[in-house]
Amino acid sequence: MLTDSNKPRSTSISVQNLIGTDCVICFLPYKEGDVVSVSNNKNCSHVYHVDCILNWLSADHDTCPSCRENYLDDKETKGTGVRVDGNHRN
């Protein structure tokens, strides 16, 4: 269950590989400046717009909409919000 203590938090990092791909919740492409969330659950590598995953988690889901792993990683792990930055190079 989503609570104040396990909401995804926001931070800013570069994630060039998301540019041009789509959020599978809203089907809109990620673009530079979007804030996205990634799960700290090592078994889930899916990324969503923060607003999209917060709406999903607020609807009493605690699993990733793609792989069904626990997005909040049970008790202590929180999703991490990141900002899409088109300047990152791998």
C-alpha positions as semicolon CSV with decimal commas, in nm:
position;residue;x (nm);y (nm);z (nm)
1;M;0,000;0,000;0,000
2;L;0,128;0,347;-0,088
3;T;0,192;0,563;0,214
4;D;0,384;0,886;0,277
5;S;0,679;0,679;0,396
6;N;0,714;0,475;0,074
7;K;0,630;0,728;-0,199
8;P;0,886;0,759;-0,477
9;R;1,122;1,048;-0,413
10;S;1,254;1,293;-0,670
11;T;1,614;1,340;-0,770
12;S;1,782;1,453;-1,088
13;I;2,002;1,219;-1,292
14;S;2,074;1,171;-1,662
15;V;1,883;0,899;-1,841
16;Q;1,940;0,950;-2,214
17;N;1,824;0,597;-2,300
18;L;1,463;0,688;-2,202
19;I;1,430;0,967;-2,460
20;G;1,196;0,844;-2,733
21;T;1,057;0,547;-2,540
22;D;0,705;0,541;-2,393
23;C;0,561;0,514;-2,043
24;V;0,347;0,199;-2,053
25;I;0,091;0,349;-1,817
26;C;0,000;0,664;-2,013
27;F;0,158;0,565;-2,349
28;L;0,326;0,908;-2,384
29;P;0,693;0,927;-2,481
30;Y;0,950;1,034;-2,224
31;K;1,105;1,367;-2,305
32;E;1,378;1,580;-2,157
33;G;1,264;1,730;-1,828
34;D;1,010;1,455;-1,742
35;V;1,031;1,326;-1,386
36;V;1,025;0,947;-1,380
37;S;1,027;0,680;-1,112
38;V;1,230;0,362;-1,088
39;S;1,181;0,090;-0,831
40;N;1,461;0,005;-0,591
41;N;1,341;-0,354;-0,609
42;K;1,631;-0,532;-0,783
43;N;1,385;-0,762;-0,960
44;C;1,207;-0,471;-1,132
45;S;1,380;-0,243;-1,381
46;H;1,074;-0,064;-1,518
47;V;1,047;0,315;-1,538
48;Y;0,730;0,529;-1,534
49;H;0,637;0,895;-1,515
50;V;0,616;0,979;-1,143
51;D;0,253;1,096;-1,173
52;C;0,158;0,777;-1,358
53;I;0,310;0,537;-1,105
54;L;0,179;0,740;-0,811
55;N;-0,175;0,712;-0,953
56;W;-0,122;0,338;-1,004
57;L;0,012;0,287;-0,651
58;S;-0,261;0,509;-0,501
59;A;-0,521;0,278;-0,653
60;D;-0,417;0,016;-0,394
61;H;-0,163;-0,159;-0,618
62;D;0,183;-0,231;-0,484
63;T;0,315;-0,421;-0,784
64;C;0,482;-0,300;-1,101
65;P;0,221;-0,278;-1,380
66;S;0,465;-0,449;-1,620
67;C;0,632;-0,734;-1,433
68;R;0,410;-0,757;-1,121
69;E;0,712;-0,752;-0,887
70;N;0,655;-0,550;-0,572
71;Y;0,729;-0,193;-0,689
72;L;0,770;-0,068;-0,333
73;D;0,982;-0,372;-0,242
74;D;0,770;-0,474;0,057
75;K;0,869;-0,283;0,370
76;E;1,155;-0,039;0,335
77;T;1,244;0,024;-0,028
78;K;1,105;0,329;-0,200
79;G;1,088;0,407;-0,569
80;T;1,327;0,675;-0,682
81;G;1,218;0,970;-0,891
82;V;1,462;1,084;-1,156
83;R;1,455;1,362;-1,412
84;V;1,508;1,278;-1,780
85;D;1,812;1,475;-1,898
86;G;1,900;1,462;-2,266
87;N;2,265;1,551;-2,201
88;H;2,373;1,211;-2,062
89;R;2,597;0,993;-2,274
90;N;2,669;0,626;-2,214
